[in-house]
Amino acid sequence: EFRRVLFRSLAFQILQDKPGKWWPAIKLRFAANVPFGQYQRLDSHKQETDVGGSGNWSPAVGFVFSHLYHFHGVHFLAVRYFISNAFTTPVHVRGVNNYGGSATTRGTVYPGNSFQTDLGLEFTLSQNWALAADILYVHNNRTRFSGRSGGSSLKSPSTEQFSIAPAIEYNWNGNIGFIIGPWFTVAGRNSSHFRQVVAALNIYH
């Protein structure tokens, strides 16, 4: 499914870490989802394949903490911790929409705010090989609705989800690397469970 949305972020370096010192590097991060795609007056026969966005700006603020620990030789442990909260905005909807509804639906959806944390770890085994893992937690507040529902519920309860993404990484040099590994849920509440494989080719200039 392709969603035509634009996500923009801006980060400010608050504190730099230094080799041999205990304090981490800290960034203050602002972000927002700019909705461009279609999110309402959908065709009920297309089973949501015509959804292109959420209709919500979702401005967010967060912090990124990172630090690099050196053990010996080429063995390093990079630790990154990300924490963020997204503040959703009301969405006016008509007809079948991204949040549910029917042909006669007309009202306002109030999506719940979203809180997210991500602990990332990366340990270098050699100059080329590394082990990595991301541990994620996401909490979404309940979604409310006011207006004419058209016989279809547009409300949803709060949700929680824990997931982990271990991976192995190979770097040909300082500019090109490849990482692959599974990503799967380990626990949750009112949320879907998934298992998938994620791979990425990273090219740095």
C-alpha positions as CSV (number, residue, x, y, z in Angstrom):
1,E,0.0,0.0,0.0
2,F,1.4,3.4,-1.0
3,R,0.5,6.4,1.1
4,R,1.2,9.8,-0.4
5,V,2.4,11.6,2.8
6,L,5.3,13.8,3.5
7,F,7.2,13.5,6.8
8,R,9.6,16.2,7.7
9,S,11.9,16.5,10.7
10,L,14.3,19.0,12.1
11,A,16.9,18.2,14.8
12,F,19.1,20.4,17.0
13,Q,22.3,19.2,18.6
14,I,22.1,20.1,22.3
15,L,25.1,18.2,23.7
16,Q,28.1,16.5,22.0
17,D,29.6,13.3,23.5
18,K,33.4,12.9,23.9
19,P,35.6,9.8,23.9
20,G,36.2,8.6,27.4
21,K,33.5,10.7,28.9
22,W,30.2,9.3,30.4
23,W,27.7,11.8,29.0
24,P,25.8,11.0,25.8
25,A,25.2,13.2,22.7
26,I,21.7,14.7,22.8
27,K,19.5,15.9,20.0
28,L,16.2,17.7,20.2
29,R,14.0,16.6,17.3
30,F,10.8,18.1,15.9
31,A,8.8,16.4,13.2
32,A,5.4,16.5,11.5
33,N,3.4,14.4,9.0
34,V,2.1,16.6,6.2
35,P,-1.0,14.8,4.7
36,F,-1.3,14.9,0.9
37,G,-3.1,11.7,0.1
38,Q,-6.8,10.8,0.0
39,Y,-8.2,9.8,3.4
40,Q,-12.0,10.3,3.0
41,R,-14.8,9.6,0.5
42,L,-13.2,6.3,-0.3
43,D,-14.6,3.6,-2.5
44,S,-15.9,0.9,-0.1
45,H,-15.4,-1.8,-2.9
46,K,-11.7,-1.1,-3.1
47,Q,-11.1,-2.4,0.5
48,E,-9.0,0.6,1.5
49,T,-6.6,0.3,-1.4
50,D,-7.4,3.9,-2.4
51,V,-6.2,5.2,1.0
52,G,-3.4,7.7,0.5
53,G,-3.0,9.4,3.9
54,S,-4.4,10.0,7.4
55,G,-5.6,13.6,7.1
56,N,-3.6,14.3,10.2
57,W,-0.6,16.6,10.8
58,S,0.7,14.8,13.9
59,P,3.4,17.2,15.0
60,A,5.9,15.5,17.3
61,V,8.8,16.3,19.6
62,G,11.4,14.0,20.8
63,F,15.0,13.4,22.1
64,V,17.8,11.3,20.7
65,F,20.5,10.1,23.1
66,S,23.6,8.3,21.8
67,H,27.0,7.2,23.0
68,L,29.9,5.1,21.7
69,Y,31.7,2.8,24.0
70,H,35.1,1.4,23.1
71,F,36.2,-1.9,24.6
72,H,39.4,-2.8,22.8
73,G,40.7,-3.0,19.3
74,V,37.9,-2.7,16.7
75,H,35.2,-3.7,19.2
76,F,32.8,-0.8,19.8
77,L,29.3,-0.6,21.2
78,A,27.0,2.1,19.9
79,V,24.0,2.9,22.0
80,R,21.1,5.0,20.8
81,Y,17.9,5.8,22.7
82,F,15.0,7.7,21.0
83,I,11.9,9.0,22.8
84,S,9.1,10.9,21.1
85,N,5.5,12.0,21.5
86,A,3.2,12.9,18.6
87,F,0.3,15.3,19.2
88,T,-2.5,14.5,16.7
89,T,-5.0,17.0,15.3
90,P,-8.7,16.5,14.7
91,V,-9.7,15.2,11.3
92,H,-13.0,16.1,9.6
93,V,-14.3,13.1,7.6
94,R,-17.1,12.4,5.2
95,G,-18.1,9.0,3.8
96,V,-15.9,5.9,4.1
97,N,-12.5,7.1,5.4
98,N,-9.2,6.0,6.8
99,Y,-10.8,5.6,10.2
100,G,-13.8,3.6,9.1
101,G,-17.3,5.0,8.5
102,S,-19.9,4.5,5.8
103,A,-21.4,6.4,2.9
104,T,-23.5,8.6,5.3
105,T,-20.7,9.3,7.8
106,R,-20.0,12.9,8.6
107,G,-18.1,14.3,11.6
108,T,-14.8,14.7,13.3
109,V,-12.3,12.1,14.3
110,Y,-9.9,12.8,17.2
111,P,-7.0,10.3,16.9
112,G,-5.1,9.6,20.1
113,N,-1.6,10.9,20.7
114,S,1.2,8.5,20.1
115,F,4.2,7.8,22.4
116,Q,7.2,5.9,21.1
117,T,10.6,4.7,22.4
118,D,13.4,2.9,20.6
119,L,16.6,1.5,22.1
120,G,19.2,0.7,19.4
121,L,22.4,-1.3,20.0
122,E,25.2,-2.1,17.6
123,F,28.3,-4.1,18.4
124,T,31.2,-4.3,16.0
125,L,32.7,-7.8,15.7
126,S,35.4,-6.8,13.2
127,Q,36.1,-4.0,10.7
128,N,33.4,-5.4,8.4
129,W,30.9,-7.3,10.6
130,A,28.5,-6.0,13.3
131,L,25.5,-7.2,15.3
132,A,22.6,-4.8,15.8
133,A,19.2,-4.8,17.5
134,D,16.3,-2.3,18.0
135,I,13.8,-2.7,20.8
136,L,10.7,-0.6,20.2
137,Y,7.6,0.3,22.3
138,V,4.6,2.2,20.9
139,H,1.6,3.5,22.8
140,N,-1.4,5.1,21.1
141,N,-4.2,6.8,23.0
142,R,-7.8,5.9,22.2
143,T,-9.5,7.5,19.1
144,R,-12.7,9.5,19.6
145,F,-15.4,10.5,17.2
146,S,-18.2,13.1,17.2
147,G,-20.9,13.5,14.6
148,R,-23.0,11.1,12.5
149,S,-21.3,7.8,12.3
150,G,-23.5,6.3,9.6
151,G,-23.9,3.0,11.6
152,S,-20.2,2.3,11.6
153,S,-17.8,2.8,14.5
154,L,-15.0,5.2,14.1
155,K,-13.7,4.9,17.7
156,S,-10.8,2.7,18.8
157,P,-9.3,1.8,22.1
158,S,-5.8,2.6,23.2
159,T,-3.0,0.3,22.0
160,E,0.4,-0.9,23.0
161,Q,3.0,-2.8,21.1
162,F,6.5,-4.2,21.9
163,S,8.7,-5.3,19.0
164,I,12.3,-6.2,18.4
165,A,14.5,-6.2,15.3
166,P,17.8,-8.1,15.6
167,A,20.1,-7.8,12.6
168,I,23.5,-8.6,11.2
169,E,25.4,-6.0,9.3
170,Y,28.3,-6.1,6.8
171,N,30.2,-3.1,5.7
172,W,32.4,-3.2,2.6
173,N,34.0,0.1,3.6
174,G,33.1,3.3,5.4
175,N,30.7,4.3,2.7
176,I,28.7,1.1,1.8
177,G,27.0,-1.3,4.1
178,F,24.2,-3.9,4.1
179,I,22.0,-4.9,7.0
180,I,19.4,-7.7,7.2
181,G,17.3,-9.2,10.0
182,P,13.8,-10.1,11.3
183,W,11.4,-7.7,12.9
184,F,8.6,-9.1,15.0
185,T,6.2,-8.3,17.9
186,V,6.8,-9.8,21.3
187,A,3.8,-8.4,23.2
188,G,0.9,-6.0,22.7
189,R,-2.6,-4.9,23.6
190,N,-5.3,-4.1,21.0
191,S,-2.6,-4.2,18.4
192,S,-1.7,-6.5,15.5
193,H,1.1,-9.1,15.7
194,F,3.6,-9.3,12.8
195,R,6.7,-11.1,11.6
196,Q,8.8,-9.8,8.7
197,V,12.3,-9.5,7.3
198,V,13.9,-6.1,6.8
199,A,16.9,-5.4,4.7
200,A,18.7,-2.2,3.7
201,L,21.6,-1.1,1.6
202,N,23.2,2.0,3.1
203,I,25.3,4.3,1.0
204,Y,27.1,7.3,2.7
205,H,28.9,10.2,1.1
